[in-house]
């Protein structure tokens, strides 16, 4: 029998959709992605989504600063591979509040508690021109479903320089939380590209390890929120380079990144900055490749919501939630909200067509 609803994704949108679908007795199946695929690690598309790549989360309601160790110890399952190591070993809490991976792990656990089934597979192809819909996974399996919720989020962007690609995993990264604590970055200068919240947050995080963080900003102002700007500007380890663009990543095959060459886009002057690492924080690209062009996208490449106030897509019975369709807010809380909406939309679709 086809599934009633399949959810593809593993961030706040996916798990909120799963919670609502499970509580509606839709027995949702979630494909959270393949953790063993190196491409997922490089693109930041591992299970738990983009929120799983950040540290402390201050703006998600119900999580004020506090000691969460005891709660996490009872709410999560110790045998889960994402169980926080510092809780199990009773180490000092790494932040003053909830961390991104912990928050998403709690969402997933809540969904599982209500009966959600989770498979660690990538969906590589879908067939949406016939019903029920068919989904093919990376291990060659196919599964059918009456409704589909797409919550695959968006992955970090790179500049596309040959030298940037050459030194990926050798000093070039798009995830400070994933790689910032590596030995090659400790007590060394690091460069970060970007001027928005992501760049400022990543730069601030990297000051925990680096001797100095060079923030390369194309304009003469930051796009980050005021509070993030204030934190960065008051951090003595962060140095701002205005009107600056990356020209080339320098290094060698054996040691990896050793410096970056930058260009002042006002004067054209090129200079070198010593750095053992380069972190990119310049936006995201929605993860829609597996859809094969069967869903209408907007001019930015995000899934187009076809009806105001609904999560409907151009294919009836297919719904979109979170950053894969949101090119404006891009927040965990807004993603969770649309996850709720998508589950309710799917439930009402199934009921309307007599499928439940």
SVG drawing of the C-alpha trace seen along z (x, -y; Angstrom):
<svg xmlns="http://www.w3.org/2000/svg" viewBox="-14 -53 67 55">
<polyline fill="none" stroke="black" stroke-width="0.4" points="0.0,0.0 1.2,-3.5 2.2,-5.7 -0.3,-8.4 2.4,-11.0 6.1,-11.1 8.3,-13.9 11.7,-14.6 14.0,-16.7 15.4,-16.8 15.1,-20.3 12.5,-22.2 10.0,-22.2 10.3,-18.4 10.0,-17.4 7.1,-19.8 5.3,-18.4 6.0,-14.9 4.7,-15.8 1.4,-17.0 1.0,-14.2 1.8,-11.6 -0.7,-13.0 -3.3,-12.9 -2.6,-9.2 -1.1,-9.6 1.8,-7.4 4.4,-9.6 7.6,-8.3 10.5,-10.8 13.6,-10.5 16.2,-12.5 19.1,-12.0 22.2,-9.8 24.7,-10.6 27.4,-8.5 27.5,-10.5 30.5,-12.8 28.6,-15.2 26.1,-15.7 28.8,-16.6 30.4,-19.1 27.1,-20.7 25.8,-20.9 22.8,-18.6 23.4,-16.1 20.4,-14.9 19.2,-17.7 19.4,-20.3 21.1,-23.7 20.1,-24.3 22.2,-21.3 25.2,-23.3 24.8,-26.2 25.6,-26.6 23.5,-28.4 19.9,-29.3 18.6,-32.4 15.5,-33.2 13.5,-30.0 10.5,-30.4 10.5,-28.4 14.3,-28.1 15.7,-30.9 19.2,-30.6 19.7,-27.9 21.2,-24.5 19.5,-22.0 21.6,-19.0 19.1,-17.2 16.2,-17.8 18.2,-16.5 19.3,-13.5 15.7,-12.4 14.1,-13.7 16.5,-12.2 17.5,-8.6 21.1,-7.9 21.5,-5.3 20.8,-8.0 23.9,-8.8 23.1,-12.5 22.8,-12.3 24.9,-15.3 28.3,-13.9 28.6,-16.5 25.3,-15.4 26.3,-11.7 29.7,-12.4 28.4,-15.1 30.8,-17.7 30.3,-21.4 27.5,-22.8 29.1,-24.3 26.7,-27.3 24.4,-29.2 21.3,-27.8 20.0,-25.3 22.3,-24.3 21.1,-23.9 21.7,-20.2 20.1,-19.5 17.0,-21.5 16.5,-19.6 17.2,-16.3 14.4,-17.2 12.0,-17.9 12.9,-14.6 12.5,-12.7 9.1,-14.3 8.0,-13.2 9.3,-9.6 7.4,-9.5 4.2,-9.9 5.0,-7.1 7.0,-8.8 9.2,-6.4 12.6,-7.7 14.9,-6.4 18.5,-7.7 18.3,-7.8 18.6,-10.4 15.7,-10.7 17.4,-11.0 14.4,-11.0 10.6,-11.5 7.8,-10.7 5.0,-13.2 3.1,-12.9 1.2,-9.8 -0.6,-8.9 0.4,-7.7 3.7,-9.5 6.9,-7.4 10.1,-8.2 13.5,-6.5 16.2,-6.4 19.9,-6.3 20.0,-2.6 17.8,-1.7 14.5,-1.3 11.2,-2.8 8.3,-3.8 4.9,-5.2 2.9,-7.9 -0.5,-9.6 1.0,-13.0 4.5,-14.4 5.9,-17.2 9.1,-18.6 11.2,-20.1 14.7,-19.7 15.9,-23.2 18.8,-25.1 22.5,-24.4 25.4,-26.8 26.8,-28.6 30.4,-28.7 31.9,-31.3 32.9,-28.8 36.6,-29.6 38.8,-26.7 41.2,-27.3 38.2,-27.3 37.2,-23.8 40.8,-22.6 41.1,-23.2 37.7,-22.0 38.4,-19.8 41.9,-21.2 41.0,-24.5 38.0,-25.6 34.6,-25.1 31.1,-26.4 30.4,-25.2 32.2,-26.7 30.5,-24.5 31.4,-21.4 35.0,-22.2 36.1,-25.2 37.5,-23.1 39.8,-21.1 43.5,-21.3 44.5,-23.1 42.4,-26.2 43.4,-26.4 45.4,-29.5 45.6,-30.4 44.3,-33.2 41.1,-32.5 39.2,-34.3 35.3,-34.5 33.5,-35.7 30.2,-37.5 28.4,-40.3 25.1,-38.9 24.0,-37.2 25.5,-33.9 28.9,-35.4 29.0,-37.4 27.8,-34.4 30.3,-32.1 33.1,-34.6 32.2,-35.1 32.1,-31.3 35.5,-30.9 37.1,-33.3 36.8,-30.5 39.6,-28.7 41.3,-31.1 44.0,-33.7 42.3,-36.2 39.2,-36.2 39.4,-38.3 35.8,-39.1 35.8,-39.9 32.8,-42.2 32.0,-43.3 30.4,-46.5 31.2,-49.1 28.4,-48.0 27.2,-44.7 23.8,-43.3 23.7,-41.4 21.1,-42.3 22.1,-45.1 22.8,-42.8 25.0,-40.6 26.9,-43.6 27.5,-44.9 28.8,-41.6 31.2,-41.3 32.5,-44.9 33.2,-44.5 35.1,-41.3 38.9,-42.1 39.7,-39.0 37.6,-40.1 39.1,-42.4 36.8,-43.8 38.0,-44.2 35.5,-46.5 35.0,-46.6 36.8,-43.3 36.3,-40.3 38.1,-36.9 40.4,-36.6 42.1,-33.3 42.8,-30.7 46.5,-30.1 48.2,-27.0 49.8,-23.7 48.6,-20.1 50.3,-18.9 49.5,-21.6 46.3,-23.0 45.3,-26.6 48.0,-29.1 46.6,-32.4 43.9,-34.2 44.4,-36.8 41.8,-39.5 40.9,-42.4 39.6,-45.8 36.6,-46.4 37.0,-50.1 40.7,-50.5 41.4,-47.1 44.4,-46.6 45.2,-43.0 46.7,-41.9 47.4,-38.6 46.1,-37.7 47.7,-34.8 45.1,-32.3 44.9,-28.5 41.3,-28.4 38.5,-30.1 34.9,-29.9 32.1,-30.8 28.9,-32.4 27.3,-33.9 23.8,-32.5 22.1,-29.3 20.7,-27.4 17.4,-25.4 17.8,-21.6 15.4,-20.9 17.6,-19.0 16.0,-15.6 12.6,-17.0 13.7,-16.9 11.9,-20.1 8.5,-18.7 7.7,-21.4 7.3,-25.1 10.1,-27.3 10.3,-31.1 12.9,-33.3 15.4,-32.6 15.1,-28.8 12.9,-28.2 9.7,-26.2 6.8,-28.4 3.8,-28.4 0.9,-28.7 -1.7,-29.8 -1.4,-32.6 -1.6,-31.3 -1.2,-27.6 1.8,-25.3 0.4,-24.2 2.8,-23.6 2.2,-23.4 1.5,-19.7 -1.7,-18.8 -0.9,-16.7 2.6,-17.9 3.4,-20.5 6.5,-22.5 7.7,-23.7 10.7,-25.6 13.7,-27.1 13.2,-25.2 10.3,-27.5 11.1,-30.5 13.5,-32.9 12.7,-35.8 12.4,-34.9 14.7,-31.8 14.2,-31.3 13.8,-28.1 10.6,-29.3 9.0,-30.2 10.2,-26.9 8.5,-25.1 5.3,-27.1 5.1,-26.1 5.9,-22.5 2.7,-22.6 0.8,-24.1 2.0,-21.5 0.9,-18.6 -2.5,-20.1 -2.8,-20.8 -1.8,-17.2 -4.3,-15.8 -7.1,-17.9 -6.1,-16.8 -6.2,-13.1 -9.6,-13.6 -11.1,-15.5 -10.1,-12.7 -11.3,-9.9 -7.8,-8.5 -8.1,-8.4"/>
</svg>
